[in-house]
Amino acid sequence: MTKIKKKTFVLRKPILFLLFNRPDLTLKSFEIISKVKPPRLYVSIDGPREGNNTDKKKIEDVKKIFSNINWKCELKTLYQKKNLGCRYAVSKAITWFFENEREGIIMEDDNLPHEDFFMFCQTLLKHYRNDHNVLTISGDNFLQDKTKIPCSYYFSKYFMGWGWATWRRTWNFYDDSMSFWPKWKLSHEWKKKIPDKVERVYWEKKFNDVHEKNFNSMAYVFLASLWYNNSKGLNVIPNVNLVSNIGHRSDATHTTKKDKRSNLSVSGIENIIYQKKLRENKEFDKYVFDNHFGGKNLRLPRVIVYITFRMIVSIIKNIIHIFK
């Protein structure tokens, strides 16, 4: 067990801060960052959407926030002139980050972490630096107090990206074109990676969508790239929730609706108790797939109710549209 006293903790790792047009959320997250005083802060802001003057104004407001850095900090900026969207703005920013750093912490404007999140990431970045089967370190826990384990974290096959940390060696797996996907999804290796047919069908649809660029998300591309390039790879998930996503609202890019995963409470971690074995917690991963990703609605008998409900909603929407 490693004991780290909060009063003596000093953040030595750099932070990449991914932003767009939400200055109010940026300020809230920046206030937490200001408390831990990273030595290097990388700020990436996507450009305004074409013809959107509101974006331009809000982006300028976001930029002004960083004039308030009041600690010794090397500030590096990447401001896009044009809007690249979540997939390309984020992936380009992370690539830029790891062109300059070997390891670090990544946050977005709507990630509101507990201060212990930074200690957790820094400690485990060092601990697993040379273990290439550990891929990422997350601040998210969606198990709703079900994590009754003696250690400070468990290992998952899932990458969770609402506040996370990783190494350059892991980001090198990222393949934006997912060039491997058309052949891999037909292989025995893919079935072996995801033996549950319901889950496999779910991920095939997601990965097909991002491969065909029907969904503007870097996270699914990254997850597919991790699974393909390191079938034994594992992701660290804390045994308490260290980061709350506060960005589920109408001005979000993807998370525009209320979600039970948003605005979760956060808890601290007094000590880091390491896992002795690198092994996926399949029980927890099944719970996450069924509840976080909605897999329980794809299994019998719930899938019948779910499909029926979706059909009724669709019919009602069409009727409303006709009589408008």
LUMTI-910751 format. One line per 8 residues: number of its first residue (from 0); their letters; for each residue x, y, z of C-alpha. Coordinates in pm, whole numbers. Layout:
% LUMTI-910751
NUM) A) X/Y/Z  ...
***
This chain:
% LUMTI-910751
0) MTKIKKKT) 0/0/0  130/343/-95  29/628/133  35/979/-7  -55/1267/221  -267/1526/45  -81/1814/209  247/1704/53
8) FVLRKPIL) 115/1602/-287  272/1795/-573  147/1746/-927  438/1694/-1162  248/1565/-1463  123/1785/-1747  -245/1830/-1824  -410/1854/-2166
16) FLLFNRPD) -729/2060/-2146  -969/2001/-2440  -1212/2288/-2497  -1461/2446/-2733  -1731/2706/-2665  -1846/2663/-2305  -1666/2921/-2091  -1880/2858/-1781
24) LTLKSFEI) -1787/2490/-1769  -1426/2565/-1860  -1399/2802/-1566  -1535/2544/-1319  -1287/2280/-1435  -1003/2532/-1449  -1065/2625/-1085  -992/2263/-989
32) ISKVKPPR) -684/2255/-1212  -565/2576/-1047  -566/2405/-707  -322/2134/-816  -102/2372/-1022  29/2158/-1308  379/2256/-1421  270/2242/-1785
40) LYVSIDGP) -79/2306/-1916  -169/2229/-2277  -485/2405/-2391  -656/2298/-2712  -964/2481/-2841  -1162/2375/-3146  -1245/2649/-3396  -1585/2812/-3447
48) REGNNTDK) -1841/2651/-3673  -1872/2827/-4007  -2086/3140/-3986  -2144/3097/-3612  -2066/3429/-3443  -2180/3296/-3105  -1905/3035/-3123  -1649/3305/-3195
56) KKIEDVKK) -1754/3512/-2894  -1765/3218/-2656  -1430/3083/-2774  -1274/3423/-2707  -1424/3410/-2358  -1269/3066/-2306  -926/3197/-2412  -946/3483/-2161
64) IFSNINWK) -970/3236/-1873  -606/3141/-1916  -486/3493/-1851  -560/3412/-1486  -286/3153/-1434  -128/3256/-1104  128/2981/-1050  454/2888/-1221
72) CELKTLYQ) 322/2712/-1530  434/2661/-1887  124/2727/-2098  108/2577/-2447  -186/2645/-2679  -337/2489/-2990  -620/2705/-3122  -791/2573/-3433
80) KKNLGCRY) -901/2834/-3687  -1176/2612/-3829  -1411/2372/-3657  -1282/2016/-3672  -1546/1852/-3453  -1504/1615/-3159  -1325/1341/-3348  -1054/1538/-3521
88) AVSKAITW) -1007/1830/-3283  -961/1588/-2993  -737/1336/-3171  -514/1608/-3317  -482/1770/-2975  -385/1442/-2807  -131/1373/-3081  12/1722/-3027
96) FFENEREG) 26/1657/-2652  218/1332/-2689  457/1479/-2943  579/1682/-2646  513/1453/-2348  569/1085/-2267  273/1068/-2030  5/1295/-1892
104) IIMEDDNL) -351/1371/-1783  -635/1458/-2022  -948/1656/-1932  -1237/1823/-2112  -1431/2134/-2018  -1715/1935/-1860  -1493/1711/-1645  -1515/1818/-1282
112) PHEDFFMF) -1270/1606/-1083  -1201/1548/-719  -851/1673/-640  -743/1315/-564  -796/1234/-932  -462/1396/-1010  -278/1207/-736  -440/884/-857
120) CQTLLKHY) -330/943/-1216  22/1054/-1129  84/759/-898  -39/499/-1146  128/661/-1447  456/600/-1269  363/256/-1131  258/111/-1470
128) RNDHNVLT) 490/314/-1692  678/8/-1815  387/-235/-1816  256/-215/-2171  -53/-421/-2091  -187/-131/-1884  -324/114/-2140  -511/398/-1969
136) ISGDNFLQ) -605/530/-1626  -960/660/-1585  -1127/880/-1326  -1473/737/-1401  -1660/474/-1204  -2017/388/-1313  -2074/96/-1078  -2299/291/-838
144) DKTKIPCS) -2120/186/-516  -2093/-177/-626  -1711/-171/-623  -1656/-369/-305  -1291/-457/-350  -987/-421/-120  -783/-233/-382  -812/124/-507
152) YYFSKYFM) -905/23/-861  -992/-264/-1089  -894/-353/-1444  -1140/-323/-1730  -1135/-389/-2103  -1320/-58/-2145  -1158/278/-2194  -1345/552/-2004
160) GWGWATWR) -1266/905/-2113  -1435/1157/-1883  -1103/1250/-1724  -817/1009/-1789  -442/964/-1822  -215/761/-2045  125/727/-2206  257/809/-2551
168) RTWNFYDD) 307/434/-2606  -69/381/-2575  -172/675/-2792  52/537/-3068  -213/266/-3116  -468/525/-3232  -569/462/-3594  -814/729/-3701
176) SMSFWPKW) -910/552/-4023  -965/221/-3839  -798/55/-4135  -794/-276/-3948  -1170/-290/-3885  -1322/-438/-4209  -1099/-744/-4191  -1076/-776/-3813
184) KLSHEWKK) -1453/-782/-3754  -1471/-1103/-3961  -1189/-1274/-3774  -1176/-1535/-3501  -971/-1289/-3294  -1263/-1044/-3285  -1504/-1314/-3164  -1251/-1420/-2904
192) KIPDKVER) -1212/-1064/-2782  -1589/-1019/-2742  -1737/-1369/-2693  -2082/-1240/-2585  -2281/-1219/-2910  -2512/-943/-2785  -2217/-730/-2685  -2032/-808/-3006
200) VYWEKKFN) -2326/-696/-3220  -2348/-376/-3016  -1982/-289/-3072  -1991/-389/-3437  -2260/-128/-3496  -2067/139/-3306  -1741/63/-3482  -1911/43/-3823
208) DVHEKNFN) -2056/389/-3762  -1725/550/-3670  -1539/363/-3945  -1786/494/-4201  -1768/838/-4034  -2136/841/-3946  -2050/928/-3587  -1807/1204/-3492
216) SMAYVFLA) -1634/1047/-3192  -1271/984/-3115  -1349/762/-2814  -1491/466/-3010  -1204/482/-3259  -959/474/-2970  -1133/182/-2798  -1133/-22/-3120
224) SLWYNNSK) -766/63/-3177  -677/-51/-2824  -863/-380/-2858  -708/-453/-3194  -350/-362/-3109  -334/-517/-2763  -586/-791/-2698  -452/-832/-2342
232) GLNVIPNV) -459/-461/-2269  -635/-334/-1958  -764/0/-1835  -751/120/-1474  -1089/213/-1322  -1095/364/-969  -1305/200/-700  -1481/533/-641
240) NLVSNIGH) -1594/795/-888  -1322/1062/-917  -1469/1270/-1201  -1817/1406/-1260  -1937/1497/-1608  -2134/1820/-1577  -2181/1884/-1948  -2502/1700/-2035
248) RSDATHTT) -2709/1989/-2164  -2847/2138/-2483  -2523/2307/-2597  -2323/1983/-2585  -2205/1816/-2905  -2320/1461/-2822  -2445/1457/-2462  -2744/1687/-2514
256) KKDKRSNL) -2991/1491/-2301  -3014/1424/-1929  -2825/1111/-1835  -2803/910/-1513  -2425/906/-1560  -2401/1286/-1550  -2345/1500/-1241  -2243/1199/-1032
264) SVSGIENI) -2094/1274/-693  -1719/1232/-653  -1518/1081/-369  -1156/1093/-263  -897/818/-231  -684/841/82  -435/569/-14  -343/383/-330
272) IYQKKLRE) -369/8/-279  -233/-170/-586  -383/-468/-761  -152/-769/-743  -267/-926/-1071  -340/-778/-1410  -677/-935/-1477  -1003/-802/-1620
280) NKEFDKYV) -1287/-787/-1371  -1547/-954/-1592  -1827/-915/-1339  -1783/-537/-1329  -1741/-514/-1705  -2066/-702/-1760  -2243/-460/-1527  -2094/-162/-1713
288) FDNHFGGK) -2199/-300/-2052  -2552/-378/-1933  -2605/-48/-1752  -2361/214/-1880  -2382/111/-2246  -2743/-13/-2225  -2672/-376/-2306  -2952/-503/-2080
296) NLRLPRVI) -3205/-356/-2324  -3059/-574/-2600  -3115/-903/-2418  -3433/-1110/-2402  -3694/-1042/-2280  -3618/-669/-2236  -3521/-626/-2601  -3882/-695/-2707
304) VYITFRMI) -4013/-424/-2474  -3733/-189/-2579  -3794/-229/-2954  -4170/-194/-2908  -4122/124/-2707  -3888/271/-2969  -4140/193/-3244  -4422/361/-3054
312) VSIIKNII) -4208/670/-2991  -4117/685/-3359  -4482/657/-3467  -4587/933/-3226  -4310/1161/-3354  -4418/1102/-3714  -4782/1178/-3627  -4683/1500/-3451
320) HIFK) -4471/1601/-3751  -4758/1538/-3994  -5005/1754/-3802  -4767/2041/-3735
***
